[in-house]
């Protein structure tokens, strides 16, 4: 029998430890390999359209001056109490039972030429069908809204339909470049499965180019600029928010969208705090047949970047929004409020002001000619 030499067990232990550490580092590096690309690409500071934008001041984009916007700590001023609540106060922020989904029926042919319908897929992702055209809003089909597929906020319900099963769309609209609205993996899949252009706020084209979107499929707009695709007219309008996918902030613009057919109109708020811009948008572009309005991920520290449900009703009234369809809730745990609180507060405020509301299940299609009666499907889930 061979005899171990003195120290051989220690050397083997050290080698095993080093091997384990190396394997762990390799696994971590492999898991995070997509993160640099997911950060996207900041726009060229010499881009003439960006430099000439009224929203671009001192090297970054700015919100329009506002007396109505609520003052908050803002996205760039850390608030230790908010961080503490995010980490420690987690009760009730996620559903304890499965969220009911509706699997959309396969689309047969083009969208109806004389109708408007909305399909909500969860969070802010939705399909607008308006007078023969189809427009996809802020699509995110990944499991997490994060630069990494392995860390970050995870879905609270599955996607109701695979991205490849969507009908052909005429445009993909992006409101801003945060991870819960602009997702690299989803964009890459849409490059393969769709031929529609991406209409985006100024600067976001840099992200798309890095991810392989062809130049002819990128339309960058400033606030109050419009693009026309056949009989479909898309106008980027103002929002009160911010942008950024890494350490830098506000190198790309954010906004809301007016989606117009020959005679019908739909509005999408994107993410925004309440501000007087809604009244201006309503006066210039309204009234609307429907508005998809952000209601979730609000907090006392963030009134300048996310609306409360009560703010959402006020904005909807300013807009002349028609049917109110709430978005930006249900799918990801991004706020400090209980999971179902946004929709419950919204319905109470909307009832007080006589605002019609439809609250679809993820995947449910709403025909504006015959919107469904309210069903409190979220009751008892959290």
C-alpha positions, 0 to 999 in steps of 0.5 A, a space after each residue: 500500500 502506498 503511503 501518503 507523503 506529508 502535506 499531500 492531503 492539504 495540497 489535494 484540498 487546496 487543489 480541490 478548493 481552487 478547482 471549485 472556485 474556478 468552476 464557480 467563476 466560470 459558471 458565473 462568467 457564463 451566466 453573465 455573458 449577455 450582460 454587456 450586450 444587454 446594456 445596449 449602446 449609448 447614442 453618439 453625443 455628436 448626433 445632430 438630431 439629439 443635440 438639436 432636441 429641445 429636450 436635450 440640455 447639457 448632455 442629457 435629456 430632461 423632463 419638460 418644466 412642470 408645476 403639476 409634477 409631484 416632487 419626489 426623491 427621483 431616480 438619481 437621488 438615493 433614498 435609504 428608507 426606500 431601499 430598506 422597504 424594498 428589501 424588507 417589506 415584501 409581504 403581499 407584493 406577489 400573488 399566492 395563487 396562479 394568475 389566470 391567463 387567457 390564451 389569445 385565439 390565433 389571428 385570422 388575416 388582417 386586423 378588422 378595418 373598422 374596429 379597435 381592440 386591445 390585447 394585454 399580455 401583462 405589465 406594459 406589453 400590449 397589442 393595439 388593433 386599430 382600423 386594419 393595423 396592428 401595433 405592439 407596445 413595449 414587448 417583454 417576453 423574457 422571464 426577468 426584466 433585467 440585463 441578466 437572465 439569472 438575476 433580477 425581477 422575475 415574472 409572476 405569471 407565464 406569458 399567455 402566448 409565445 412571441 412567435 405566435 403573434 400575428 404580423 404587426 405593422 409597428 413595434 413601439 417602445 416608450 423608453 429603455 428601462 428593462 421592463 419596457 425594452 428587452 434585448 432577447 425579445 427584440 432579437 426574437 422580433 427581428 427574426 419573426 416580424 418585419 415591422 419597424 421599431 418606432 422609438 424615442 431619440 437615442 434608443 436606436 443605438 441599443 437596437 443597432 447593437 442588437 442587430 436590428 437593421 437600419 431600415 427598421 429603426 424610426 427614432 422620434 423626438 416629442 411631437 414628431 410623427 411617422 406615417 405607415 400607410 394609414 397608421 399615424 404614430 406620434 411620440 408625445 411627452 412623459 415625465 420620467 427618465 432613462 438608462 440601462 447602466 450607470 449613465 442616466 438620460 442619454 436616451 429620450 422617453 415618451 408616450 404614444 398616440 396611435 391613430 388610424 384614419 378615424 380612431 385613436 388610442 393613447 399609451 402613457 408609457 411610464 410617467 409621473 403626473 404632469 400638465 402635459 396630459 392636458 396638452 396632449 388631450 387638447 392636441 390629439 384627443 379625444 381617444 377611444 381608449 388609453 392604456 395607462 400606467 398604474 403600478 410601481 408607484 411610491 411616495 418617493 417616486 411621484 415624479 416618475 410613476 403615477 398612483 392609480 388616482 393620478 392615472 384617473 386624473 391623467 385619463 380625464 385630462 386626455 379625454 381617454 375614453 375606455 381606461 385600460 390599466 397597464 404596468 401592474 400584475 407581472 413583475 414585483 417592481 414597487 412597494 405596494 401590495 400586488 392587487 392594490 393598484 387596480 383596486 385603488 384605480 377602480 374606486 377612483 374611476 367609479 367616483 368620476 364615472 370613468 369606464 374601465 376594462 381590466 383584462 386578464 393577461 392575454 385577454 382581448 378587448 373589443 372596444 365596441 363591446 368591452 366586457 363587464 368588470 370581473 374581479 379576477 384578481 380577488 383572493 390571489 394575494 
